[in-house]
């Protein structure tokens, strides 16, 4: 069993830090196709900061509801950065602490 534990530690050492992987996006539409693309990236441990300011309220609600559901399914977190700017990340993205540090530096 000790070998399995070492392998997991080696995998984490080789992973880039989460704050370097953040995708910043101004969402232009809330199409199902685009939301699914974002969800697929989030499943690969890519955190997103999304600006919803260009959408109408119905599209904002649709996108946030969908992405919040994906985040919940991945045991992640949704962080409100500004009124219509949110960060979505899965549990693994927050493990190394770099996203928390990034968010603290924004304030």
Secondary structure as a PSIPRED ss2 file (coil, helix, strand):
# PSIPRED VFORMAT (PSIPRED V4.0)

   1 X C   1.000  0.000  0.000
   2 X H   0.000  1.000  0.000
   3 X H   0.000  1.000  0.000
   4 X H   0.000  1.000  0.000
   5 X H   0.000  1.000  0.000
   6 X H   0.000  1.000  0.000
   7 X H   0.000  1.000  0.000
   8 X H   0.000  1.000  0.000
   9 X H   0.000  1.000  0.000
  10 X H   0.000  1.000  0.000
  11 X H   0.000  1.000  0.000
  12 X H   0.000  1.000  0.000
  13 X H   0.000  1.000  0.000
  14 X H   0.000  1.000  0.000
  15 X C   1.000  0.000  0.000
  16 X C   1.000  0.000  0.000
  17 X C   1.000  0.000  0.000
  18 X H   0.000  1.000  0.000
  19 X H   0.000  1.000  0.000
  20 X H   0.000  1.000  0.000
  21 X H   0.000  1.000  0.000
  22 X C   1.000  0.000  0.000
  23 X E   0.000  0.000  1.000
  24 X E   0.000  0.000  1.000
  25 X E   0.000  0.000  1.000
  26 X E   0.000  0.000  1.000
  27 X C   1.000  0.000  0.000
  28 X C   1.000  0.000  0.000
  29 X C   1.000  0.000  0.000
  30 X C   1.000  0.000  0.000
  31 X C   1.000  0.000  0.000
  32 X H   0.000  1.000  0.000
  33 X H   0.000  1.000  0.000
  34 X H   0.000  1.000  0.000
  35 X H   0.000  1.000  0.000
  36 X H   0.000  1.000  0.000
  37 X H   0.000  1.000  0.000
  38 X H   0.000  1.000  0.000
  39 X H   0.000  1.000  0.000
  40 X H   0.000  1.000  0.000
  41 X H   0.000  1.000  0.000
  42 X H   0.000  1.000  0.000
  43 X H   0.000  1.000  0.000
  44 X C   1.000  0.000  0.000
  45 X C   1.000  0.000  0.000
  46 X C   1.000  0.000  0.000
  47 X C   1.000  0.000  0.000
  48 X E   0.000  0.000  1.000
  49 X E   0.000  0.000  1.000
  50 X E   0.000  0.000  1.000
  51 X E   0.000  0.000  1.000
  52 X C   1.000  0.000  0.000
  53 X C   1.000  0.000  0.000
  54 X C   1.000  0.000  0.000
  55 X C   1.000  0.000  0.000
  56 X C   1.000  0.000  0.000
  57 X H   0.000  1.000  0.000
  58 X H   0.000  1.000  0.000
  59 X H   0.000  1.000  0.000
  60 X H   0.000  1.000  0.000
  61 X H   0.000  1.000  0.000
  62 X H   0.000  1.000  0.000
  63 X H   0.000  1.000  0.000
  64 X H   0.000  1.000  0.000
  65 X H   0.000  1.000  0.000
  66 X H   0.000  1.000  0.000
  67 X H   0.000  1.000  0.000
  68 X H   0.000  1.000  0.000
  69 X H   0.000  1.000  0.000
  70 X H   0.000  1.000  0.000
  71 X H   0.000  1.000  0.000
  72 X H   0.000  1.000  0.000
  73 X H   0.000  1.000  0.000
  74 X C   1.000  0.000  0.000
  75 X C   1.000  0.000  0.000
  76 X C   1.000  0.000  0.000
  77 X E   0.000  0.000  1.000
  78 X E   0.000  0.000  1.000
  79 X E   0.000  0.000  1.000
  80 X E   0.000  0.000  1.000
  81 X E   0.000  0.000  1.000
  82 X E   0.000  0.000  1.000
  83 X C   1.000  0.000  0.000
  84 X C   1.000  0.000  0.000
  85 X E   0.000  0.000  1.000
  86 X E   0.000  0.000  1.000
  87 X E   0.000  0.000  1.000
  88 X E   0.000  0.000  1.000
  89 X E   0.000  0.000  1.000
  90 X C   1.000  0.000  0.000
  91 X H   0.000  1.000  0.000
  92 X H   0.000  1.000  0.000
  93 X H   0.000  1.000  0.000
  94 X H   0.000  1.000  0.000
  95 X H   0.000  1.000  0.000
  96 X C   1.000  0.000  0.000
  97 X C   1.000  0.000  0.000
  98 X H   0.000  1.000  0.000
  99 X H   0.000  1.000  0.000
 100 X H   0.000  1.000  0.000
 101 X H   0.000  1.000  0.000
 102 X H   0.000  1.000  0.000
 103 X H   0.000  1.000  0.000
 104 X H   0.000  1.000  0.000
 105 X H   0.000  1.000  0.000
 106 X H   0.000  1.000  0.000
 107 X C   1.000  0.000  0.000
